[in-house]
Amino acid sequence: MKKVKVAVNGYGVIGKRVAEAVDLQDDMELIGIGDVAADWRIQSAESKGYSIYANTEEGRKLMTSKNIKIAGDLDDLLDSADAVVDCAPKKFGAQNAEKYKLASVKYIVQGGEKHQTTGHSFSAESNYATALGKEATRVVSCNTTSIIRTLTALKRADLLQKARGTLLRRATDPWESHKNGIMNTLVPEPEIPSHQGPDAQSVDPELDVVTAAVKVPQTLSHLHYWTVQLKRETNKEEILEAFGTSTRTAFIRMDDELSANNTVKELMLDIGRPHGDMYEVAIWEDMLKVEGDELYYAYLVDNQAIVIPETIDAIRALTGIESNPEKSIDKTNRSLGITQRFI
């Protein structure tokens, strides 16, 4: 089997996870990491045997000063790649897109970039087929990914009429909590609807979804509360069955003492997930309630991990190495250990 050669540009929270996931795929080869830093993250990447490329002359000097072996510059990395996953900080992806176009390499940017950067936004269970053979796509943000997964499951069951959600958003990533974030306050997103609803519609324009968001002083995950108007009256069992059609949702229970995001994080560590990552949307099964044609539920989103399987599927879709969405999703799930309906 000819492997797709994948480059990762930016080795931060998402970049390191994408690199590790690519390394697990038997149809992909991680050919290198591009970055400008020379800190513990890049030193860790080198210790794993990844080839390191310096994106700038300043970056080269920094890496040289730390005795990091440099394989080349960003142009060299792109020359060898079939696809590049941009994991640079927000707004840099749009700038880097011009370099990827010049190099004639397929590219994926993250949800922090605007939809217009690629003209296509991706979520594997919703619109994999529309990305086949495209030059670029944007894997939507962690929150948007969760929205698409859950609402698409209800839509497949012909149950979804409209959805309204409130998002409690983590303040910053855990590794940066000493630099950024908020303390002893709550910060609402300045507009209602917040941006996540329109972002979900960039994947599926048919969704009738409105969101409101609040930034809260914690770093482990996001918490969503949803009220959904259904097309007809139903019961809890049918809703659980509908959510179960997504292989990337899973159920947790309050009565298992999984009553807060820190306990779920500890569970992920206990079951051996790398970095304690949770790729699934974790829906509280015993909190979910149906009253006639109204549905109420809540779930957790691991902001550092949920987009990783989507990114792997996006690589397959763009490069065309797998045209069948279900086959790609299943392959990615098995490689990452996404196998449980209850966690």
N, C-alpha and C positions, 0 to 999 in steps of 0.2 A: 504494500500500500504506500503510495506517495503521500508524504506528510506535508501539510500546509505549514509554511514557515511563518511564525508569528513573532513580532517584536512588541515589546511593552515600553511605552514612552512615559516615564514617571513612575517612581517606585515608592509611593506612599501607601496610605491605608488601602486603597483599591488596587493599586498597581502590584503590590506584593501578593495579594490574594489572586489576582488574575494570573500572574506568573506561575504560582503554585498550581492553579487549576489547569492551565495550559499544559504544564509538565505532566499532568495525570492522563492526558488524552493520547490514545494510540494513533490518532490521525493528525496530530499537530506536533510541531517541534518549536520549542522556545529558543529563538536564536540570539536574543540579547535584550538588555535593559538599557534604555537611554535616560540620562538624568543630568542634573547640573550640580548636585550636592556630593559631599564626600563624608557624610556623617555615619552614624551607626547603622542606618538603614541600608546604605549602599555597601558598607562593609559586610553586613549580613548577607546581602545578595551575592557578593563575591564569594563568601564562605560556602554558599550553596552550589557554587560552580557556574553561576550565570555569567555570561560575557557582558562586560560593562562598557558602555559607549558614552563619551562625554559630548553633551549637546552644544556646549559653548567653550571658548578658549579659557574663560575663567574657571569653568567646571573642570577642564583638563588640568589646570594648574593645581586646583584643590585636590583632585584625585591623586595626582602625582605626588603631592606633599604628604599624602596619607599612604603612599606605596600601594595604591590600588592599580592593578594591571588594566590598562585601557586597550580595548580591541579596535577602537576607531572613533569616528564622530557620527553624528546623527545621519548624515548622508550615507555613510558606509552601512549603517544599520538598515536604513530604508532600502538601499540597493539590493540587500539580501532577502528582504521580506516579501511575502505574499500579502500579508495583512499586518496592520499595526493597531494596537489598542492604546488610545491616548488616555493616560491617567494623570495628566498634569493638573495643577490647580485650576479652579474655575476661571473661565475666560481665555486661558492659554490654549485650550483645545481648538477654539475657533481660529486662533492665530496659526497654530500648528497645521491646521487643515490645509492651508495653502501649500505648505511644504509637502504634505502627503499627495496632494494633487499633482504637483510638479514631478514627484517621484513615481507617479502612476501606480500607487499602492492602495489597496483597499484599506479603509480606515473606519474605526469606531471611536466615537467620543462619548463622554459621560453626560449624565442628566443635568449637570450644572450649565451646560451649553444650551443655546437656544435651538429650537427645532429647525430654524432656517440654516443652521450650520451645515446640516446634511440633507435637509428636505425629507427626511424619513426618521421616524421614531419607532423603537423596537420593544416588543415584549413577546417572548417566545410563544406562549400559549394563545396569544391573540392574533398576531400578524406575521408569523415567521415567513409564510409563503411570499408576502409582498416584498421581503428583503432579498429574495434569491437573485444573485447576480448583480445587485446594486454595487455602486462604487463605495458607498458610505452609509452608515446609520448612526443613530444616537440611542444608546441604551438609556431609557428614562430613569429618573431618580429612584431612590429607595422607596420613598412614600408612594410615588406614582406607580411603581412596579407592583406594590401591594394592592393598590386600588384596582389596577387592571386585572390582576389575578383573581381577586375575589368577585368583582362585578362581572367579569367575563364568565366565571363559573355560573353565576345566577342567570346571565343572559343566555348561555347555552341551554339551560333548563327552561327557557322561555318564561322566567319568573320576574325579570327585572323591569320595573317601570321607571323609577327615578331613585336617586340615592343622595343623601346629605350626610356629610361626615365632619367630625371635629378631630383635629390632629394635635396631639401634645408632642412637640418635637424636641428631641435632645438638643442641648445647647451647642455642643461641639463634639468632635471625636475624642475618645478617651485619651489617646496619646498626646493630645494638645490641650488637655484641660488645665494645665498650669500656665498656658499662654492666652487662651481665649475662653469664651463662655460667660455665663452670668451667675450671679450669686444673690440669693434672697430676693428674687423678683420673678415676674412672669412678663414676657414680651409678646404681645399679640402681633401677628402679621398685619400690616397697616390697612389691608383691604379685604373685604368680603365680597365675592369669593376669593380665597387665597389661590395661589398659582397652581396648586396640584390638580384641581379639577380640570381647568383648561389644558394642562399638560397631559392628563389622561385622554382627553379628546384628541390630542395630536396622534395618538395610537388608534383610537376608535372614536370617530366623530359622532357616532350614534348614541354615545353614553350621555344620559341626563344626570350629571353629577355636579354637586356644589360642595366645596370644602371651606372650612375655616381653620386656621392654624395658630397655635400658641407655642412659643419657645419656652422651655422649662429648664430649671437648673439641675440637670443630670445628663449623663453622657452615654448610658448603656444602650438605649434603643428608643424608638418612637412608639407611642400608644395611640391607637385610633378608636373612636367611637362612631358607629354608623347607625343611621335610621334609613330604612329602605322601604319605599312604596312598591309592593309587588303587583303583578298583573292580575292576580286572583288570590283568593284565600287558600292557605295551605297549612302545613304543620311543621314542627321542628324536624322531624325525621326526613322530610323531603328536602329541607334546606341543607341539612347535614350531608345528605346524599349529593346535592348539587355542588356544595363546596368540595366534596370528596372527588369530584371529577377533575379537579386541579391536582396534579401530582406535586405541586409546590405550595400547597397549604397543608397544615397539620393541626391537630386539635390538642389543646392542653386543658387541664381541669383545675379549678380552684380547690376542689376537695382533695387533690393530690398535693396541696400546699404550694402549687405553682401559682401564687397569688400576686406576684410582682415581677418586674423585669429582672431584678437581681437574682431571683431564684431560678428563673428560666436560663439566665446566663450561666449559672453554676451547673445546671443540668447539662448544658451543651459541653461544658468542660468535662463533666463526669462521664459522658458517653463518648468522649475522645474526639470531639470535633476540633480540627485545627483552629487555634486562636479562640476556641469557644464559639465558633461561628454558627449561626442559625440561618440557613438559606431559605427556609420556609416562612410563610406567614403563619404565625401561631395564634389560632383562634380559640378563645375560651369557649369550650363546648358547653359547659354547664351554666354559663352566663347568657348564652344566646337565647333569645325569646321571640316567639311568633304570636302575634295577636291578629287573627283574621288575615288581612292582606298587608300587615305591617311587620317588618322584621327589625330587630335590634340586636347588635352584636358588637364585640370589641376584640381587638387583636394587637399583637406586638410585631414590630418590624426591626430586624437587626440591620441598622443603617450601614454597617461595614461589610455585610455579607450577601444581602438579598440579591444584588445585581450580578454577582459572580456567575451563577449558572446562565443567566440571560446573556452575558457577554460571550461565554463559550458557544452558545447556540448562534449568536449573531455572527461569530467568525465562520461557522459552518454555512450559514445562509449566504453571506456575502461571497465567499469563495466557491460556493456551489458543491462542496464535497459531500453534502447530504441535503437532498431536496425534500425529504420527508420530515415534517416537523416532529411527529411523534417519535421517530427513530432518533433524531438528534437529542430531543428532550430526555428520552429514556437513557441514552448513552451518557449524557451529562449527569443526570441524576445518579446513575450507578457509580460513576467515577467519584462523585462527591459524597456518596453515602446518603442520598435523599431517598429513603426507602420506607419510612414509617408514616402511617396515617395518624397515629397518636404518639406524642413525645412527652 
